Amino acid sequence: MRAPSSLQPSERNPRLVEQRSEDRTVWFTETVGHEPPVARERWFNRGGRTYRSWDPSRSKLAGALVHDWRGDIPEPGERWLYLGAATGTTVSHVADLVGPEGRVYSIEASVRPFGRLLAFAERWPNVLPILADARAPERYSGFVPLVDGVYTDLAQSDQIEIALANARRHLRGSGKFLLALKTSSMGRASSAMEHLAIATETLGRSFDLDRSVHLAPHHRAHYFLGGRPRRSLFDPASGARSPPGSRAR
């Protein structure tokens, strides 16, 4: 396709560009991958670089940006652990953001979506798929080093506990933590706002959290949270050790 007009590089990441209009912002990532495009994506070339559109209805991280998420996002050269990789749509955009020098260790427990994730990895060489249950991070610790960020997108009632367990084991002390919270998976006894409050309180014991954003209408019953670890995340009482060579705030 023809390159959109009025593209501006994002201050958040040099591999992220935006096209602003009066009523919306459209995002594009400089891709590490190869064509053919994913369904409904727009690809174009500019200045010897290839960009692809980032649909907020198909990616919760893109949805967070649309809803003015001001917290951390992946940056070039970083290594990320992605929990709940599914078929790889957002994984591939995270791979774009970290660039060819970065890595995305992508955990998926279900065989069928993992097959599609493998197909993505053939086109995105910095995506490293791992077929495993995110509830047992010790089982893949030999494949995943200390990482600069942990991204969680799990439709599980214990999604917060899973994210915390993985962060304790794999996240650098100065690392980034992002969570796409699906409140409808946390039970019907409480409202979405009550689940958000519980998640914020629980995570706030271990992270300095940024302001959360609601992802509706792109993703119903979803909120986006994130922050940087406190020392308490790596408290020996939790059974985890503070990552070597790095200190939590």
C-alpha positions in Angstrom: 0.0 0.0 0.0 1.0 3.7 -0.3 2.6 5.1 2.8 0.2 7.1 4.9 0.8 10.9 5.0 1.6 12.8 8.2 3.5 10.0 10.0 5.2 11.0 13.2 7.8 8.9 15.1 6.6 8.1 18.6 8.5 9.4 21.6 7.8 6.0 23.3 9.8 3.9 20.9 11.6 4.8 17.7 10.2 1.7 16.0 6.6 2.9 16.6 5.1 5.6 14.4 1.7 7.3 14.5 -0.7 9.0 12.2 -2.9 11.5 14.0 -6.2 13.0 12.9 -8.8 15.0 14.7 -10.7 12.0 16.0 -8.1 9.2 16.3 -4.5 8.0 16.2 -3.4 5.0 14.0 -0.3 3.1 15.0 2.3 1.3 12.9 5.3 -0.7 14.0 8.5 -1.1 12.0 8.4 -4.8 11.4 11.0 -7.4 11.9 8.8 -9.9 10.1 8.2 -10.8 6.5 5.1 -10.8 4.3 2.4 -11.9 3.7 0.6 -9.5 6.1 -1.7 -10.8 8.8 -5.4 -10.5 8.1 -6.6 -6.9 7.6 -3.1 -5.5 8.2 -1.7 -2.7 6.0 2.0 -2.8 5.1 4.1 -0.1 3.4 7.7 0.8 2.8 9.3 4.2 3.7 13.0 5.1 3.7 14.0 1.5 3.3 11.9 0.3 6.3 8.8 -1.7 6.3 5.8 -0.8 8.6 2.6 -2.6 9.5 -0.6 -1.4 11.0 -1.4 -2.2 14.6 -5.1 -2.9 15.1 -6.3 -2.0 18.7 -9.2 -4.5 18.3 -6.8 -7.4 17.8 -4.1 -6.4 20.3 -4.6 -5.2 23.9 -1.3 -3.4 23.9 -2.4 -1.4 20.9 -5.7 -0.9 22.6 -3.9 0.5 25.7 -2.0 3.0 23.5 -5.3 4.2 21.9 -6.7 4.7 25.5 -3.7 6.8 26.4 -1.6 4.3 28.3 1.3 6.3 29.7 3.3 3.5 31.3 6.1 1.4 29.9 6.1 -0.3 26.6 8.8 -2.6 25.0 11.9 -0.9 23.7 14.6 -1.8 21.2 17.1 -4.5 22.3 15.0 -5.7 25.2 14.2 -9.3 26.1 10.5 -10.0 27.0 8.7 -12.9 28.5 5.2 -13.1 27.0 2.6 -15.2 28.9 -0.4 -16.3 26.9 1.0 -15.9 23.4 -2.0 -17.5 21.7 -1.6 -17.3 17.9 1.0 -14.6 18.1 -0.6 -11.3 16.9 0.5 -9.1 19.8 3.6 -11.2 20.2 4.7 -10.2 16.7 4.2 -6.5 17.4 6.2 -6.8 20.7 8.9 -8.4 18.5 8.7 -5.4 16.2 9.1 -3.0 19.1 12.2 -4.8 20.6 13.7 -5.1 17.1 16.1 -7.6 15.6 18.4 -7.4 18.6 15.6 -8.1 21.1 13.9 -11.4 22.0 10.4 -12.4 22.9 10.1 -15.7 24.8 6.5 -16.7 24.1 4.7 -19.1 26.4 1.6 -20.9 25.2 0.0 -24.0 26.7 -2.6 -24.9 24.0 -1.3 -27.0 21.1 -3.6 -25.5 18.4 -2.7 -21.9 18.8 0.9 -22.9 19.4 1.0 -24.3 15.8 0.1 -20.8 14.5 2.6 -19.2 16.8 5.3 -21.5 15.3 4.3 -20.2 11.9 4.7 -16.6 13.1 8.2 -17.5 14.5 9.2 -18.6 11.0 8.7 -15.0 9.8 9.7 -13.2 13.0 13.1 -14.6 13.9 13.2 -12.9 17.3 10.1 -14.7 18.5 11.0 -17.9 20.5 7.9 -20.0 21.1 7.7 -22.3 24.1 4.9 -24.9 24.6 4.4 -24.8 28.4 2.0 -24.0 31.2 2.7 -20.5 32.5 1.6 -21.7 36.0 4.9 -23.6 36.2 7.7 -21.1 35.3 10.3 -23.4 36.8 9.7 -25.9 34.0 11.0 -23.4 31.3 13.5 -21.5 33.4 16.3 -23.2 31.5 15.1 -21.6 28.3 14.3 -18.2 29.6 17.0 -15.8 31.0 16.4 -12.8 33.1 14.2 -10.5 31.0 13.6 -6.8 30.7 9.9 -7.2 30.7 7.0 -9.6 31.5 3.8 -9.3 29.5 0.7 -11.3 30.6 -2.5 -11.9 28.7 -4.2 -14.9 30.2 -7.9 -15.7 30.5 -7.5 -17.4 33.8 -8.9 -16.9 37.2 -5.4 -16.9 38.7 -3.9 -14.7 36.1 -2.5 -12.3 38.7 -0.8 -15.1 40.6 0.7 -16.5 37.4 2.1 -13.2 36.4 3.6 -12.6 39.8 5.3 -16.0 39.9 6.9 -15.5 36.5 8.0 -12.0 37.4 9.6 -13.2 40.6 11.6 -15.8 38.7 12.5 -14.1 35.5 12.2 -10.3 35.7 15.2 -8.0 36.2 15.0 -5.8 39.3 14.7 -2.8 37.1 12.4 -4.5 34.6 8.9 -3.7 33.2 5.6 -5.4 34.0 2.5 -5.3 31.8 -0.8 -7.1 32.4 -3.9 -7.2 30.2 -6.4 -8.0 33.0 -9.5 -10.0 31.9 -11.9 -9.3 34.8 -14.6 -11.7 33.4 -12.2 -14.6 34.0 -11.9 -13.7 37.7 -15.4 -14.9 38.7 -18.9 -13.5 38.7 -19.1 -12.9 42.5 -17.6 -9.4 42.0 -18.0 -6.6 39.5 -15.4 -5.7 36.9 -14.4 -2.6 39.0 -14.1 -4.7 42.2 -11.9 -7.2 40.3 -9.8 -4.2 39.1 -9.5 -2.9 42.7 -8.4 -6.4 43.9 -5.8 -6.6 41.1 -4.5 -3.1 41.8 -4.2 -3.8 45.5 -2.5 -7.2 45.0 0.0 -6.0 42.4 0.6 -2.8 44.3 2.3 -4.7 47.0 5.0 -5.8 44.5 5.0 -3.0 41.9 4.9 0.8 41.6 1.9 0.8 39.3 1.1 3.3 36.6 -2.5 4.5 36.1 -4.6 1.7 34.6 -6.7 2.1 31.5 -10.0 0.5 30.5 -9.8 -1.2 27.1 -13.5 -1.0 26.1 -14.9 -0.9 23.5 -12.0 -2.7 21.8 -11.8 -5.3 24.5 -14.7 -5.7 26.8 -14.1 -6.4 30.5 -10.4 -5.7 30.1 -8.1 -3.3 31.9 -4.4 -2.7 31.2 -2.0 -2.4 34.2 1.7 -2.1 34.5 4.6 -0.8 36.5 8.1 -1.4 37.9 9.0 -3.9 40.6 9.4 -3.1 44.3 12.0 -4.9 46.4 9.1 -6.8 48.0 8.5 -8.7 44.7 11.9 -10.5 45.3 11.4 -10.9 49.1 13.0 -14.2 50.1 9.8 -15.0 52.0 8.1 -15.4 48.6 10.5 -18.2 47.6 12.3 -16.0 45.0 15.7 -14.4 44.9 16.4 -10.9 43.8 17.8 -11.0 40.2 21.6 -10.7 40.2 23.2 -7.6 38.9 20.0 -5.6 39.2 18.1 -3.9 42.0 14.4 -3.3 42.5 13.2 0.1 43.5 
